[in-house]
């Protein structure tokens, strides 16, 4: 099973550029999440979704947008990249929202 | 609202000695609690979880944690540290589909 698949693994952006981080899961999970992890810090929740068509803000949503048109996919959009968005991004999913999180392998993003 | 405080940012132990990683949580509800481990340049792996069953939870690799509601704590322990336990450990509180992570504790194991 593929589990949670994130692409790309690495990306360098210039200030002001935009990009979409892709996330897909094949486990039929209802809940999907985007986290960012800054060096030496825990994971901060950016956005999450409890099902197709439903999204909600997490702790640090500014500068990001999401959509959930299907159960499988949960892309994260950066519209105007800023150096403060340099981080490692993790997508995760879970079936009930109260069970373990399944994580993607992460995307290392640098904004220069 | 919910939050997690990992009381030690770094813990250093000698191989073969006990490990204690401390976690306090705050939640308006009865949450689920988890410990995850992250080895360098790797993804996150679930160690164990508490979901309102037994208060002493056993996980993988000899780790266990005890849920103490009166102290709002969920400390992680292991009787004897191994070199392979060196990693970053995260305590997580979850309610209504929303998971909040602590800032992590770096465990160093000395030979």
Interface residues (C-beta under 8 A of the other chain):
Chain A: X31 X33 X35 X40 X41 X42 X43 X44 X45 X48 X50 X58 X59 X90 X94 X96 X97 X98 X99 X100 X101 X103 X104 X105 X106
Chain B: X4 X6 X32 X34 X36 X43 X44 X46 X49 X51 X90 X92 X94 X95 X96 X97 X98 X99 X100 X101 X102 X103 X104
